[in-house]
Amino acid sequence: MVAVLALFVVPVAAIAAGGTFTDDDTSVFEGDIEWMAANGITAGCNPPTNDHYCPDDAVTRGQMAAFMKRLATKKVVDADKVDGKHASDIAPIAVAQVDETLGGSTVAGPTTINSVSITVPSNGVVLITGSAYINANTDNYFGIKVVVDATEIAQPVAFDAFSTTDDDDDETEWMSYTTAVAVTPGTHIISQNAGQMNAGTAELEAGSFFYNSNSMTVTFIPGGTVSASTVGTSGGGSMTGE
C-alpha cells in the first residue's frame, strides 16, 4: 500500500489517534490512513462496521485497482508539491494581450505603440508575439523592437525598407515577429516600439510614420527556455551587413 501511495505526491495532514479506524492508532502510517479515509479512497476492511483498516494486511491487485480508481475519479490528488516544485512554479500559462488596437496617428520618432503588464509567479520565459501596419513617410528602414522592463532586447525586430517614391506597395507594410525573453518572479512591463531604424546599429531613430492595427500577446511559460526567434514582414528585407 505504501508503494502505491508513493506514486502520488500529496500533503498528508496530521490527524490525532482515534480517528476513523480503531486498529491503526499505533501505526506510523495513521496520518496517511486517515487521509485516505477522509478522501473516500478507503472505507475500511471489515464491512459493514468498517472501523478497521487492517494496516498490516497485504494489498491484493483488486484492492490496488480500487484505490487507484478512487484517487482518479474523486480527483483528490493534491499536486501542491511535484518533483520538489511548488504549484506556483508549474502554474497554468498566464496571458496578457493587446488585440488589434488602432493607433490612428502619425509620429516622428521612436514610439511605444502598445504595452502590457504581466505578473509571473516563478522563473520562466515570456513569449512575445506582435504585429502592426507601418506606413512610412520617408525612404528608409522602419521596424518594431520589443522592450522588457525598459530594456530593449537586441533581436528580433520586424523591419522592412520603405520607399515613398515608387508604386510597389513598400510604403505600407504588415510587420510581425515572435520572440522569447527570460524573466524572474514579479511584474514585468513589456512593450513594442516602432520607428525608423539605423541600418548600421539597428537602433530606432526619428522618422515620420503612421502605425495602425497593431497587436501584441505576451504568454508566460513557467520554467521555459528561450528558443529561436522569428521575424516576418509582408515585403521582406534584411539589415545584415548594412
Kinemage of the C-alpha trace (Angstrom):
@kinemage 1
@onewidth
@group {chain A} dominant
@subgroup {mainchain}
@vectorlist {calphas} color= white
{ca met a 1} P 0.000 0.000 0.000
{ca val a 2} L 2.831 2.393 0.848
{ca ala a 3} L 4.426 1.642 -2.520
{ca val a 4} L 1.208 2.563 -4.299
{ca leu a 5} L 0.769 5.851 -2.455
{ca ala a 6} L 4.408 6.754 -3.061
{ca leu a 7} L 3.489 7.281 -6.701
{ca phe a 8} L 1.487 10.336 -5.705
{ca val a 9} L 2.980 13.423 -4.131
{ca val a 10} L 0.301 14.613 -1.745
{ca pro a 11} L 0.172 16.552 1.516
{ca val a 12} L -0.980 14.486 4.479
{ca ala a 13} L -2.413 16.415 7.407
{ca ala a 14} L -1.504 15.334 10.914
{ca ile a 15} L -4.533 13.554 12.372
{ca ala a 16} L -4.732 12.571 16.008
{ca ala a 17} L -5.016 8.938 17.096
{ca gly a 18} L -8.509 7.539 17.432
{ca gly a 19} L -9.885 8.722 14.109
{ca thr a 20} L -11.877 6.703 11.580
{ca phe a 21} L -10.321 3.328 12.441
{ca thr a 22} L -9.528 1.701 15.791
{ca asp a 23} L -6.696 -0.591 14.675
{ca asp a 24} L -4.259 2.000 13.317
{ca asp a 25} L -3.690 4.112 16.425
{ca thr a 26} L -0.174 2.758 16.959
{ca ser a 27} L 0.764 2.747 13.287
{ca val a 28} L 3.332 5.211 11.972
{ca phe a 29} L 1.076 5.453 8.922
{ca glu a 30} L -2.039 6.594 10.787
{ca gly a 31} L -1.961 10.072 9.245
{ca asp a 32} L -1.785 8.554 5.763
{ca ile a 33} L -4.562 6.087 6.543
{ca glu a 34} L -6.840 8.791 7.910
{ca trp a 35} L -6.146 10.939 4.831
{ca met a 36} L -7.293 8.042 2.626
{ca ala a 37} L -10.455 7.626 4.677
{ca ala a 38} L -11.233 11.354 4.684
{ca asn a 39} L -10.918 11.479 0.899
{ca gly a 40} L -13.017 8.395 0.227
{ca ile a 41} L -10.169 6.224 -1.013
{ca thr a 42} L -10.743 3.559 1.617
{ca ala a 43} L -13.826 2.606 3.631
{ca gly a 44} L -12.142 0.032 5.865
{ca cys a 45} L -11.617 -3.711 5.824
{ca asn a 46} L -14.440 -5.122 7.983
{ca pro a 47} L -17.794 -4.228 6.416
{ca pro a 48} L -20.383 -3.303 7.362
{ca thr a 49} L -18.883 -1.869 10.547
{ca asn a 50} L -15.707 -0.663 8.784
{ca asp a 51} L -13.953 0.536 11.912
{ca his a 52} L -10.774 -1.372 10.997
{ca tyr a 53} L -8.241 -0.601 8.285
{ca cys a 54} L -6.092 -3.747 8.701
{ca pro a 55} L -2.850 -1.782 8.270
{ca asp a 56} L -0.625 -4.881 8.323
{ca asp a 57} L -2.559 -6.860 5.716
{ca ala a 58} L -1.266 -7.359 2.197
{ca val a 59} L -2.962 -5.443 -0.623
{ca thr a 60} L -4.402 -7.540 -3.435
{ca arg a 61} L -4.286 -6.446 -7.052
{ca gly a 62} L -8.038 -5.911 -6.926
{ca gln a 63} L -7.801 -3.656 -3.873
{ca met a 64} L -4.967 -1.703 -5.508
{ca ala a 65} L -7.154 -1.147 -8.580
{ca ala a 66} L -9.982 0.146 -6.366
{ca phe a 67} L -7.649 2.515 -4.512
{ca met a 68} L -6.201 3.943 -7.722
{ca lys a 69} L -9.607 4.344 -9.358
{ca arg a 70} L -10.878 6.290 -6.349
{ca leu a 71} L -7.791 8.501 -6.435
{ca ala a 72} L -8.513 9.355 -10.053
{ca thr a 73} L -12.317 9.610 -10.112
{ca lys a 74} L -12.564 11.545 -6.857
{ca lys a 75} L -9.783 13.882 -8.024
{ca val a 76} L -8.240 14.040 -4.572
{ca val a 77} L -4.572 14.059 -5.558
{ca asp a 78} L -3.198 17.443 -4.496
{ca ala a 79} L -0.188 18.353 -6.613
{ca asp a 80} L 0.923 21.175 -4.330
{ca lys a 81} L 4.408 19.686 -4.480
{ca val a 82} L 5.559 17.894 -7.619
{ca asp a 83} L 9.187 16.934 -8.081
{ca gly a 84} L 10.131 19.424 -5.379
{ca lys a 85} L 8.332 22.333 -7.049
{ca his a 86} L 5.504 24.365 -5.611
{ca ala a 87} L 2.263 24.641 -7.526
{ca ser a 88} L 3.103 28.253 -8.429
{ca asp a 89} L 6.226 27.031 -10.228
{ca ile a 90} L 4.099 24.980 -12.602
{ca ala a 91} L 1.092 27.270 -12.692
{ca pro a 92} L -1.039 27.472 -15.816
{ca ile a 93} L 0.283 29.753 -18.523
{ca ala a 94} L -0.645 33.383 -17.917
{ca val a 95} L -1.538 35.604 -20.858
{ca ala a 96} L -1.731 39.370 -21.275
{ca gln a 97} L -2.897 40.757 -24.583
{ca val a 98} L -3.490 43.922 -26.570
{ca asp a 99} L -5.581 42.880 -29.528
{ca glu a 100} L -5.931 44.826 -32.749
{ca thr a 101} L -5.701 48.256 -31.182
{ca leu a 102} L -5.916 51.100 -33.680
{ca gly a 103} L -3.084 53.618 -33.452
{ca gly a 104} L -4.522 56.260 -35.731
{ca ser a 105} L -1.807 58.900 -35.519
{ca thr a 106} L 1.387 59.985 -37.224
{ca val a 107} L 4.520 60.170 -35.072
{ca ala a 108} L 8.012 61.474 -35.770
{ca gly a 109} L 10.263 59.329 -33.584
{ca pro a 110} L 10.609 56.029 -31.711
{ca thr a 111} L 7.166 55.374 -30.252
{ca thr a 112} L 5.629 52.808 -27.899
{ca ile a 113} L 2.684 51.561 -29.894
{ca asn a 114} L 1.321 49.344 -27.121
{ca ser a 115} L 2.312 47.885 -23.763
{ca val a 116} L 1.148 45.207 -21.319
{ca ser a 117} L 1.885 44.375 -17.684
{ca ile a 118} L 2.175 40.746 -16.627
{ca thr a 119} L 2.878 39.305 -13.155
{ca val a 120} L 4.637 35.935 -13.125
{ca pro a 121} L 4.985 33.612 -10.101
{ca ser a 122} L 8.318 31.957 -10.920
{ca asn a 123} L 11.319 31.914 -13.212
{ca gly a 124} L 10.490 31.213 -16.813
{ca val a 125} L 10.130 32.965 -20.137
{ca val a 126} L 7.616 35.275 -21.719
{ca leu a 127} L 6.740 34.505 -25.308
{ca ile a 128} L 6.003 37.756 -27.117
{ca thr a 129} L 4.135 37.876 -30.415
{ca gly a 130} L 3.263 41.155 -32.066
{ca ser a 131} L 2.437 42.896 -35.298
{ca ala a 132} L 1.473 46.251 -36.779
{ca tyr a 133} L 0.842 48.038 -40.030
{ca ile a 134} L 3.508 50.681 -40.609
{ca asn a 135} L 3.110 53.446 -43.169
{ca ala a 136} L 6.329 55.407 -43.590
{ca asn a 137} L 6.560 58.962 -44.881
{ca thr a 138} L 10.270 58.821 -45.731
{ca asp a 139} L 12.557 56.459 -47.646
{ca asn a 140} L 14.318 54.296 -45.062
{ca tyr a 141} L 14.136 51.188 -42.924
{ca phe a 142} L 11.332 51.152 -40.400
{ca gly a 143} L 10.627 48.476 -37.838
{ca ile a 144} L 9.449 47.250 -34.435
{ca lys a 145} L 11.551 46.356 -31.397
{ca val a 146} L 10.467 44.767 -28.105
{ca val a 147} L 11.204 46.435 -24.758
{ca val a 148} L 11.076 44.480 -21.483
{ca asp a 149} L 11.218 46.471 -18.226
{ca ala a 150} L 12.685 49.480 -20.050
{ca thr a 151} L 15.422 47.346 -21.656
{ca glu a 152} L 15.283 46.977 -25.400
{ca ile a 153} L 16.064 43.433 -26.481
{ca ala a 154} L 18.573 43.254 -29.288
{ca gln a 155} L 16.700 40.915 -31.612
{ca pro a 156} L 14.490 40.125 -33.266
{ca val a 157} L 12.967 43.155 -34.894
{ca ala a 158} L 10.315 43.261 -37.549
{ca phe a 159} L 11.557 45.622 -40.211
{ca asp a 160} L 11.441 46.494 -43.889
{ca ala a 161} L 12.709 49.017 -46.413
{ca phe a 162} L 10.179 51.694 -47.308
{ca ser a 163} L 10.043 53.731 -50.486
{ca thr a 164} L 7.702 56.673 -50.874
{ca thr a 165} L 8.840 57.383 -54.448
{ca asp a 166} L 7.628 54.256 -56.218
{ca asp a 167} L 4.369 52.432 -56.530
{ca asp a 168} L 5.290 48.892 -55.347
{ca asp a 169} L 3.325 48.972 -52.073
{ca asp a 170} L 6.509 49.105 -49.973
{ca glu a 171} L 5.195 52.281 -48.401
{ca thr a 172} L 2.827 50.311 -46.164
{ca glu a 173} L 3.977 47.046 -44.593
{ca trp a 174} L 2.482 44.473 -42.226
{ca met a 175} L 5.222 43.620 -39.712
{ca ser a 176} L 5.125 40.656 -37.342
{ca tyr a 177} L 7.510 38.835 -35.008
{ca thr a 178} L 7.825 36.229 -32.261
{ca thr a 179} L 10.474 36.267 -29.544
{ca ala a 180} L 11.074 34.931 -26.027
{ca val a 181} L 12.740 36.602 -23.039
{ca ala a 182} L 13.766 35.046 -19.709
{ca val a 183} L 12.039 36.606 -16.681
{ca thr a 184} L 12.152 36.316 -12.898
{ca pro a 185} L 9.184 36.325 -10.469
{ca gly a 186} L 7.355 39.641 -10.286
{ca thr a 187} L 5.635 42.174 -12.506
{ca his a 188} L 7.082 42.986 -15.908
{ca ile a 189} L 6.191 45.713 -18.395
{ca ile a 190} L 6.504 44.607 -22.000
{ca ser a 191} L 6.012 46.932 -24.939
{ca gln a 192} L 6.660 47.121 -28.642
{ca asn a 193} L 8.275 50.245 -30.002
{ca ala a 194} L 8.267 51.348 -33.620
{ca gly a 195} L 10.259 53.876 -35.614
{ca gln a 196} L 12.852 54.469 -38.276
{ca met a 197} L 15.844 52.124 -37.954
{ca asn a 198} L 19.507 52.938 -38.288
{ca ala a 199} L 20.882 50.477 -40.848
{ca gly a 200} L 24.216 50.264 -39.078
{ca thr a 201} L 23.114 49.831 -35.461
{ca ala a 202} L 19.518 48.588 -35.813
{ca glu a 203} L 18.511 51.247 -33.274
{ca leu a 204} L 15.201 53.061 -33.539
{ca glu a 205} L 15.585 56.684 -34.537
{ca ala a 206} L 13.485 59.660 -35.562
{ca gly a 207} L 11.422 59.300 -38.712
{ca ser a 208} L 7.837 60.163 -39.538
{ca phe a 209} L 5.484 57.196 -39.836
{ca phe a 210} L 1.910 56.099 -39.205
{ca tyr a 211} L 1.025 52.910 -37.317
{ca asn a 212} L -2.285 51.098 -37.296
{ca ser a 213} L -3.976 47.798 -36.423
{ca asn a 214} L -1.229 46.784 -34.008
{ca ser a 215} L -1.458 43.824 -31.633
{ca met a 216} L 0.698 42.057 -29.051
{ca thr a 217} L 0.287 38.902 -26.981
{ca val a 218} L 2.517 38.019 -24.019
{ca thr a 219} L 2.460 34.435 -22.723
{ca phe a 220} L 4.293 33.292 -19.585
{ca ile a 221} L 5.821 29.797 -19.661
{ca pro a 222} L 6.989 28.581 -16.199
{ca gly a 223} L 10.440 27.050 -16.305
{ca gly a 224} L 10.660 27.556 -20.050
{ca thr a 225} L 13.801 28.288 -22.006
{ca val a 226} L 14.443 30.930 -24.625
{ca ser a 227} L 14.201 29.460 -28.104
{ca ala a 228} L 14.782 30.728 -31.599
{ca ser a 229} L 13.047 33.930 -32.639
{ca thr a 230} L 11.294 34.650 -35.900
{ca val a 231} L 10.740 37.872 -37.777
{ca gly a 232} L 8.338 38.490 -40.609
{ca thr a 233} L 7.218 41.312 -42.873
{ca ser a 234} L 4.919 41.465 -45.825
{ca gly a 235} L 7.709 42.732 -48.040
{ca gly a 236} L 10.807 41.032 -46.611
{ca gly a 237} L 14.141 42.792 -46.299
{ca ser a 238} L 17.342 42.262 -44.330
{ca met a 239} L 19.729 44.528 -42.485
{ca thr a 240} L 22.573 42.014 -42.321
{ca gly a 241} L 25.895 43.627 -43.190
{ca glu a 242} L 24.456 47.085 -43.629
